[in-house]
Amino acid sequence: MPQFLKDFFNRNGTGMGVAILGLVMFWTIGLIILPQLSMLDFSFRPNLPPPEIGGPKDVYTLENYKYLIYGPEGGSQDYNTVDLRVFFRTLVAAVFVTVFNLIICYPIAYYLGQAEGSHIRIFAIMLIIPYWINEILRAFALRIIFGETGVLNTLFTGLGIWDTPFDFIRNDIALYAGLGYAYILLMIFPMYNVIESLDKNQIEAARDLGAPWWRIHWRVVIPYAKPGISSGCTMVFMLSAGALAAPQILGGPSSLWFTQLIYQQFNDNNDWPQGAAYAIVLLVTCILFVLAMMRLFKVNMGDIGK
Amino acid sequence: MSAGVGVDLENLWIRFGDFVAVRDANVNINGGDFFSFLGPSGCGKTTILRAVSGFLEPSEGNVLIGGKNMRGIGPNKRPTALIFQNLALFPLMKVWENITFSMEIKGASSAERRKRADELLDMIALPGQGDKLPSELSGGQRQRVAIARALCAEPHVLLLDEPLSALDLKLRQHMRTELREIQQRVGITFIYITHDQGEALTMSDNIAVMRAGVIDQIADGKTIYNDPNTAFAASFVGENNVFRGKIKQVMGTEALISTNRSGDLVARISTANQGKMKEGDSAMMFIRPEAFAIAPKAASGDHFVTARVNHEEFEGNVFNIFTEGEGGKEIKVSIPNHGQSFEDHTGQNITLEYKTDNAVIVPAGELAAE
């Protein structure tokens, strides 16, 4: 038995040790790894009616992946432009939401992390409480704000600022606002955690040496907060790219999110292998993208856990 | 390197809500001086430093640097550089980047910065260490990098907030000498904050002794040690034996004090209080442990104190005798070790003698906490 396991059992006792280890193993293997492997398996199989599953036609194939690129065989186009466009648009939009969130959340996290006083706790609570309301309700609340006869349009047409109602939904503004809002906490708190531990003297020292505020952020605060920034960005990007409720409720008629395509494959078309292939492509692309970004910004995997 | 300029505090008041951190401070610091604010923690000395550096606006009064009023001028625009208690080096920047951060702000090229960093690294005796991170240096080396970083900004006034307090004793003593040398070499004004009287006495041209927001005395180290203005200054700077009592008779610059427990004794009235003390005033007389000598047993008079020896200790350079005077009053006596034979006095009564010049009388007042 390796030393760390021995230490672990010595510390917790054999019974408790086995129980903890068992639960963790069950969680990672039973609830995460096995279902994902089964999805991976699905994605390489043809969509067959139940009697033929396990039969001679049930062989591994790349068909489902080809479908994303080339579309249905004998289709009118060379490439599956509709789905590919949705796929890339989803990724670009997720990047946009991440950057947008970072810009909004950095000042908030900095303020929370560096300001002093009991009001900070109140601010933090005010940020958290809205998240007690479930995601669907929050999305519909935004619909009420952004709808054609919603709060904003009523207000601005009432004030005479514009004549005809502006279609926030069709222009995807409601969608971006909804996605941005949905993950604000996941962006703020990792950054807040790191910035809070930044010695105030560092900021004062930079100021004392003549640095204007932006340079203090650029050279002192942001490099220090990098682990928090990358952790927040990774989570927001992954979750935005994989969001379903916000695009369903707040997306315009033209703006399909890639997750909605996956959902359609699973539910409307009842084509699990196809849905699994789409989901795997999304997952792998997102992971590769995040790894590439981490490389680019020189972030270590260990930093993400901070 | 720029020449030092003077710093003046005029009627400076600093309040935090109802709390008065600094009460009507008036200080004139000469250009090129090594000036220390000495006081226990919480006395307001760091607050004064923050007002000079610009991190804090005084509630009333003015800070003048080189005769120019600094009100409304931010810390990044003042000709001062601050060395923080914890140094506040930038942990993610290399040593050379740390040192030349002020040049980076002014847009200096990387080559210029490296060149200047090398010069400063030579000056602080850390040649070739520019590419390390601060975490790879020892405490004393980090200390020197912080000094170099501050000097690189070419300040007219360098402000130091207890920068040696994190170092061990040996290094602290070494850095005292080094700081003083650097100050004399660059010739700029140093304002030094400390609660360590040894640091203040060894390095400073002038010292301001502070107590609870008030400056008790401003003078050079010798004057503060030998001729304190107040009971606090006498008891905070160095070790001192206090005798409480009332003035019985004033005789020019000397006075006879009727002490509560040790009879009538004569001492010099401290310079600042001469002409101000009269018969019947509550007063305190201070005699340094090293100002006592052991007198022949039978001797008596107005500069002799009798006491019973509780215990003795040998400190190397001195023998310390802890005695109990009349009425249980503890008196510490330090006899220099000249290699003489030294008999043990424990349990005996001895008579102590002092020169009236070495005993000083001030008005009764608050003593420094032990």
Interface residues (C-beta under 8 A of the other chain):
Chain A: D199 N201 Q202 E204 A205 A206 R207 D208 L209 G210 A211 P212 R215 R219 V220 P223 Y224
Chain B: S53 G54 F55 G74 P75 N76 K77 T80 A81 L82 F84 Q85 N86 A88 L89 F90 P91 L92 M93 F101 S102 E104 I105 K106 R149 A150 A153
